[in-house]
């Protein structure tokens, strides 16, 4: 980016996101003094924008916009003057962020010309992951009463923004942990990348709220401000990432969370082909919890539990088998001061059964919960076990404990191991991670890639928490994207996306196929994890990329509704599977179909790649030409992929791949999904 843009971001970091001030008292009044708040040089000098940002900042200080307006005396290009108390001035001087994940080093601080920016993100030559927030602008369409408890400023109220930002670009923080669990150095994917924030999600009594209008306004501001990467851990109804098209056309790489509605098929969101949609996977971290019965038999469950007081007592308590632990099953049973064994009665989403069981056990005076469920990772739910112990076990362990309880009627104790487990099979696609195929665009294979999103340690206010969700997976990819853009500044958004997808892994650390948590657990397919688990090192040198001129997107989508100015550029709409994406999805293979692709060599100048085809079951795949020869003049090659149904039937999706290999380090793998049909509808013919 140009130096002018860099200066702008330095100003924004101090002014809005991370609050860096020099405050000078000039005039005293009975209740307040006139303070001049200096916030650094600003290159964009729209007076309305400047004043609006000052209003937002003061509103977060006073709590009411009216008081903020009354306190503002002057609004300068580089700051403002306001009547505030000494206590308010001190609050402004060190208001946020509280987290060490965004603390500058002394070396970084010197780059600001010696100005006191004790808590700011790092300036560097790496891309800017997000930019300014004129927070009040992004509340359009939201009732003011719904967000009256939130900060009417960019300050994070409920922690989601701080958490995701720390995963993307957080500084290295030694000795971070969640109450002693997962201890180690916390750091973001690209810790030297500049960070600023557009606040579009607001806290209300009903939970977080956002509007398409607010998100679109923020994206528009991001484009104007010259950001390089947008990391969007959000889902906005009725948008489905269309608003990012203009950003991508301007060279911004846009990364979206894929949603947390899995393992149900067709639940993936943010499915536009011009964005990177991320699924969530597990990591090799576990929290083993020892359950000791009265006969000294031990079993291992898992729990994010840190109440050492309970552990130190090592008390035996009565054991009760509560079945499904509904109100009816517990009615008339004395479980006071007992540990209660409960079974999930919802195989699709055990979370709801857990919440119901915990509530019923606590209301009946129980002191602990052993919860049996199919082997899905829902560890975060044990956060809700305040004051009692909760342990997750599988149905096999639960059956053995139930047999003991029925035969012995004895007591048992539970003790907690705080050592992070080893030898855990990972990665696996998380049970909650939304799955394809994409409903709006079945010809676009989604998600694109998977990244760590389960039990991820991240910043929240002045501490650290363990969180899960595609919201955690998304900033992992965003951090990698920032590094790739720094390493390859000439690469397009499509090239970066291609590098991530075609170098992703389908096998785990033990050389076995990656699994997907489901009912039952299965081998993951492209609708679970796209190209696979991201491999940042391999993505930095992919060999070949599937590049796209952003104008090509407009040839494949009918936007005659006039939602975007680019619609006028659209020609006759083509099948979306011909868009030069790093994956192929053919949802309507009746007999034969041919798909075209183009690859660009970004590796060694002289290279020969051979096609390796894994045909989907029941589909014959042919690639022509099967060999691509690159040199100084031949840097781009077209090829066609022909599909032929082996049987005339109404089927479901089947999966395969096309891999270009140079016989050395470069293995460029494209996932394939195909569905053979007779009639143009989704389900099999019964």
N, C-alpha and C positions, 0 to 999 in steps of 0.2 A: 504493500500500500504506500501511497505517497506520504511524505513527511507531514503534510497538513493534516491528513487523517490521523496519523499517529498522535499529533498534538491534541487533537480533538478527543481521542480516547483517554489520554492522560488526564485531561480536564474532567471527562465524564467519571473516570474512576474516583477522582477526589470528590467531585461535586455530588454525584448521585448514588452510585453503588456502594462506595466504601468510605465515604465521608472523611475528607482530609481538610482540616481548617487551620487558619491562623486567625485568632480573634483578638481584637483590640478594643478596650473600653475607652469611650470618648466623653460621653455626657451622662451624668447621673440624674435620675428622677426618683421620687419617693419609693416606687415599687420596682422599677426596672432601670436599666441603663441602655444607652444606645451602643450596640455592638456592630462592628463592621466584620462581616464574615468573608474572608478571601478564599477563593476556590480555584485559582489558577487561570491560565490563558484559555480562551475559547475562540476557536476559529469561526464557527458558525454563529452569526451575530443576529439572528432573528429575535428582536426584542420580546415578542410574544412568547416564544419558546423559553427564553431566559426567565422571564417573570413567572411563567407557569411552573417551571421547575422550582423556583424559590417558594412559591405558594405551597407546592406539594411538600417540600421539606419542612416548612414551618407548621403545616397542618399536622404532620406526624409528631411534631414537638408539642403542640397545644392540644391536639385531639379534635379541634373544631376548625373548620375552614374560616368561619367568621372571625375567630380570634387571631388566626394566622394573618388574614388580610389586614386586620387592625394593627398588628404589630409591625408590618413591613413599612419601612420609611422610604428607602430607596432600593432600586434594583439595578445593579451595575452589570456591565459586560462580564466582569470577572468576579462577581460576588453580589452581596446585598448588605443593607443596613437595616437593623430591626431593633425594636424595643423588647428586650428579654431580660430575665433575671440572671443573676450570676450562676444559679444552679442550672438554668436552662442552657447557658453558655457552656458550662462544663459538660452537659449532656451532648451538646452539639459537637464538642471537641473530641469526644471518644464514644460516639453513640453506637456504631456497629461497623464492621461485623465483629462479633465477639469471638468467632472461631479462629483458631491458630492456622487453619487451612488457608487463610487469606492474608497472612502476615508477610510483610516485605522483609527482605534482608537489608543490611546496611548498604551493600553495594547497589541494590535496586533503588534504595532511597536517594542515592546520590544522583541518579539519572533525572530526578525531578528538580535539579538545580539547587539542591540543599533544602528545599521546602519540607516542612514537617508532614510527611505522609506515612505515619507510623503503621497504618493498617490499610494497605492498598494492594491490589493485585499487581503482578509483576509486569513492567513494560519489557518488551523484547522484540525480536525480529520475527517471532512466530505469529501466526494469524490471530485475529481477534475472534473469539468464539461467540460472543454476543455483545450487544451494545447498550446504549443508554436507555433509561426508562423515564418517561414523563408520565408517571403513574396515573394521575387523574384522567389522562386521555384514554386509558384502556378500561375504564369502567362503564363505557357507553353500553346501554341496554341492561345494566344491572341496577336493581333498586338500591338506592342509597342506604335504606334501612337494613338491607341484607348484609352489607359489608361495613356497618358502622363500628364493629369491633376491630376491624383490620386497620393497619397503618395505611393512610392515604398517601403513600409514598412508595418507593421501590423496596423498602425494608421488608424482609421476609417475616411473615407472621406465624405460619404453622410449620415451617421447617423444610418443606419440599424443595424449594429453590436452593436453599443453602446446601442441602444434602446432594442434589444432583450436580450443582456447580462444583462441589468439592471432589466429586468423582471424576469430573471432566478435567479440571485444571487446578485442583487444590495443591498447595505447597506441601513439601515433605514435613511431616510432623512425627518425630520419634516418640515411641511409647504410647501411641494412641490406643484406646480400647473402649469397649462397652462394659463398664463395671468389672474390668479385669478379664473379660472374654475377648478373644480375637486380638490379643495384644501384639503390637508391632508398629512399624512405621507406616502411617497413612499418607497417601499421596494420590494426586490425580493423574490422569493419563498423560497430560501435557502441562506440567506444573509451571512452565515459563510462558505460557500463552496469556495474553491479555484477556481479562474477563470483565464484562459489565452486563447489566441485566435489564430486560424488558419485563416488567411485572404485569402479566395478563391473567393470572389466577389469583382469586381473592377468597378470603375466608368468610364464611357466613355461618349462621346457626344451623343450616342444613348441610354444611360441608363446603368444599371448594367449588367456586363457580367461575365460569369464564364464558365469553361470547365469541362467535366467529368474527364479529365486527372488531372486537378488541384485539384478537390475534392478527387479523389482517392489517389493522393499523400499526401494530408493533412490527410485523414483517415489513411493511412499507417503510417505516422509520429505519429499520435495520438496513434495508437496501440503500436508503439515502445516506446513512452513516458509513457505509462501506465495510460492513462486516464480512468476514470470510466464511464463518461457520455458524449455523443456527442449530442449537441443540434443543429439541422440543419434546420434553417428557410430558405430553399432554394429549388429550383426546377432546376435540371440539365437535359436538353433534352437527351434522349437516354440512361439514366442511370437507372432510376426508382429504386433507392436504392439498386441495386445489389452490389455496392461497399462496402456496410455496412456488408455484410455477413461475411467476414473475421473478422471484428471488433467484431461482436456478438459472433463468435466462440471463440474469445479470452476473452470473458467476459465483453465487453463494452456494455452498454445499449445505443441504438441509437434511438433518437426521431426526427421525421421529421414533417414538416408542410405538410398539405394535399392539399394545393393549393387554389387559389382564383378565380376559374372559375365557381362557382355555380351561380344559383341553377340548372344548367344543369346536368342531370344524366350522369354517366360514365365519369365524369370530374376529379375524384380523382386521385392524383399522389402520388409517393413514396409508392407504394402498396405492396412491398415485405413483406411476412409474418413474417420475422425476425426483422422488425422494428416496432416502435410504430408510427402510423400515426394519426395526430391530426386535428380535425375539430374545427371551431371557433364558439363561442357562445356569446351572449350578456350578459351584466351585468345590475344591477338595477341602472343605472346612466342615467339621461336624462338632457337635457339643454333646458327647456321651454322658448319659446320666445313669447311675447304678441304682437299680431297684433291688432291695434285699428283703426277702420274705422272712417270716418267723422261723422257718426251718433252715435258715442261712443259704437258701437257694438264691442266686442272683441272676438278674436279667438286665440287659442294656436297652435303654430308650434314649431319646434325645430331648433336650429342653434348653431354651435360652433363659436360664435361671441363675440368679446371682445373689440370692439371700443367704449369705454365709451364716447368719444367726440360726436359721433353721437347720442348716447342715451341722453346725457345731453341737446342736442338741442331740442329734442322732436318735431321735425318739421313735419308738415303735408306736404305731397307732392302729386302731381296728381297721380291718380291710372289709370293704363291702362291694359286692358285685351289683352294680346298678343297672345293668343291661344297657338300653339306649339312653338312660338317664333323662327321659321325658318327665314331666310333672306327674303323669299318670303312673309311670313305673316306679317313681320314688315316693309316691303318696302313701302315707302311713308307715313308712320305714324310718327308723331312727338312724341317721347317718352322722349325727353331730360328732365332731372331733374325729371323723373317720377319713381315711383315704378311699376314694370311690373309683372303681373301675367302670368306664363308660365306653360304649361302642358307637362308632359312627353309623348313622342310619341314612347317610347320603353319600353314595359312591362317587358322584360327579364332583361335588364340592363339600368335602368334609369340614370346611371352615364353619359352615352354618350349624352343623351338628355340634361342633366343639363349643361355639358360643352359647348355644342353648344348654348343653350339658354343664358347662362351667357356671352359668347363671343359676341353674337349678340346684347344683351341688352347694354353691355358696349360700343360696337362700335357705337351704336346709341345714346349714351349720357345718358342712363338710370342711375339712382342712387340707384336702389335696385331691388331685385328679390325675388318674392314669387314663389316657385317651387312646383308644385303638382305632386305627384307620388304615386304609390301603396305603402302600408305601409311596406317599407323595410328600414333598417337602413343604410343610406349612408351619415351620418353626416360629416364624414371626408372630403367630397367633398366641404363643405362650407369653408374650408381653402382657397380655391382659390378666395374667394370674398374679395380681398384686396381693401380697400377704399370704399366698398359699403356694404350694408346689404343684406344678403341672408337668407331666412327662408324656411324650408321644411314643407309642409302641405300635408294632404291626399286629395283625390279627393272630398270628401264630403265638407270639409272646402273650398276648391278651388271653388266649385260650388256656395256656398253661397257668397263668395267674388265676384265672377263673376256676380251674379245676382245683387248685390249691385252696382257694377261698371256700369252695363248696365242701371240701373234704376235711379241712383242718379247723376252720373258723378261728385261726390264730391271728396274730398281729404281725406287722412287718414295718420296716423302716425304709426310707429312701435317702440316699446320699448323692451328692452332686460331684461330678468330675469337671474341673475347670480347664482341663488340658484339651487343646484343639486336637480333634481326631486326625489320624493319618490313614492312608490307604483307602480313602473314600473314592468310589467310582465316579469320575467326573470327566468332562462335563456331561450333564443330562439336560434336556430341555425341561424347564420348570413346568409343573402341572398347570399353573395359572396362565402361562404364556399363550396368547391368542394364536389361533391356527388358521391357515389358509384352507381352501382357496379364497381369493378375494371376490366378494360378491359384486362390487361395481365393475371390476375389470378381471374376469376370469382368464383373460389372455395375458395377464401380468402375474408372474409367479411371485407371491409374497408369503412370508417375510423374505427380506433379502439376505440377512445374516443373523447369527445369534451371538450374544456376548454375555458376560457374567451379570447376573441379576438376582441372585439368591444369597441372603445373609451377607450383604455387602456393607462394610464399615464405611460410614460417611459422616460428615459434620452436621450437627444440628445445634444451632445457637452456640454455646460455649463448651459443648461436649460432643460425644460421638455416639452414634446409634447403629444398630444392625438393621438393615432394611432390605426388602425384596420387591421386585416388580420390573416390568419392562422400562419403567422410569429410571431404574438403576442401570439397566443394560444400555439404554440410549446414550448417556454421557460417556460410557466406556468407548463406544464407537466414535463419538464426537471428539474425544481426546486424541484418538488414533488419526482421525481425519485431519486435525490441526497439525499433527506431526507430518503426515503425508503431504499436506499443502506446503509446509515449510521445506520438505525435502524435494518436492516436485512442483515448484510454483507455476509451471507452465501447463500442468495437467488440468483438464476440465473436471467439473463435478461428475460427469458420466465416467470419465477415466478412473477417478478415485473410487467410485462405487463399483466399477468393474474389477478393479484390483482387489477390493475387499471380498467380493463375491467369489471370484474365480480362484483365489488362493486359500479360501476358508477350508477348514478340516471337517471331515465326516467321521473321523475316528478319534477316540479318546487317548489319554496319555498311556494307556496300556495296549494300544493297538487294536482295540475292539470297536465295532461300530457305535457311534453315539446313540444313546437311548433317549426316548421321550417319555416323561411321566404322563400316564394316561390311564385308562381303565380297560384292559390292563396295560402295564408298561410295554412298550414296543420299540423296535428299531426306528429311529427318527427318519422321517422323509422330508422332502423339500417344503411341504406345507407346515412343518414343525420348525425348521431352522434355516430355510432358504439354501444358500450355498454351503452353509455350515458354520462352525465356530470360527470367529475371526482369528487370523494369524498375522499380527502387525508386521513382523519381520518379513514374512513372505510377501505381504501386500506392498512392501516398499520396492520390490523387484519382481513384478508379476510376469514379465516377458511380453505378453500381449494384453491389449485392452480393447474392450468394445466401447468405442467412443460415440458420442451423439452431439450433433449441433443442436442446441436448445430449440431452434426453429423447427426441427423435425418432429418434436412432440405435438405441434399443432396440426400435423398431417394425419394424426391417428385418433383425434378426439373431436367429437361433434360438440362445439361450443357455440352453436347458433343462438343460444339464449342471450348472448351478449354480456356474459358475466365478466369477460376479460377483453381488453382492447386488442389482444393478439388474435382474437377469433377471426378478424378480417383477413388474416394471413393464411387461414386454413384452406386447403384445396380439397379434392375429393377424399373422403375419409378412407383410410386403409385399415386392414385388419391389424389389431394392436400387436399380434404376435410377430409382425414383421418389423416392429421397432427394434433398433439395434441394442437390445438389453443383454446383459450377461447371463440370461436364463431364458428358457423357452417353455411356454405353457400353451398347449393346444387343447381347448376345451370341447371342440366339436369335430373330431376326426371321424368322418363318415366312411370314407374309403381311402382317399389319398390327400395329402396336403404337402406343400413345399414352403419352407420358411427360409428367408435370407438373413445372413449376418455378414458383418464386416469387422475385421480385426486389424489393429494398428500395432506395429512392433515398437516397443519402448525399451527393449533389451539390447543385446548385442546386435550390431548392424547386420552382420552375416549370420543368418540362422535358418534352420530347416525344422518345421514342425509337422508332426504326423498326427492324424486323427485317431483317437481311440474311442470307440462307441460302446456304451452299455445300453442296449435297447430296452425300453420298458416292456414288461411281459405282455405278449399279445400284440405288439407293435414292431414292425420292421423299420429300422432307421438307416438311411444311407446318406453319406456326406460326400459332396463333390465340390472341389477336388479334395482328395484325401491327404494331400501333401501340400504345404505352403512353404515357398522359398522366399526369404527376405534378403535384401541387400541394400546398398546405398540409394538405389533408385526405386526399388520395390519395397516400400515401407507399409503399404496397406493392401490387404487382399480381401475380396469378397468370396463367400462360399454359400452353398445351399444345403439345407438339411431336408431330406424327403422322408415323409412319414406314410406308412401303409399299414392299415389294419389287417392283422393276420386272420381275424374272424369277424364275421358280420354279426354284431351283438350290441346290446345296450349295456354299457359297462360303467365302471367308476374310474377314477384317476389311477394311473399306474406311473411309475417313475423310473428314470434312467439318467444318463449323463453323456455329454460329449466332452472329451478332454483332448486338448492340443499339447503335445509333449515334444520338447526338443532333444529328448534323450539325456538331458542333464538336470539342472536345477529347476527348470521352468516347467511346471505342470499346470495348465490353464483349464480348470474344470468348470463346465457349464451344466447346472442341473436342468433336468427335463421333466415336465409333467404332461401327460396326454390322457385324453378321455375319448374312448370310442363310443359313438352314438349311432342309433338308427333314427330315433325320434329326438327332436330338439328339446329335451328336458333333462333334468339332472338325475333323478333317481333311476335305479335299475327297474326293468320291467318285471313285475311280479307274476 
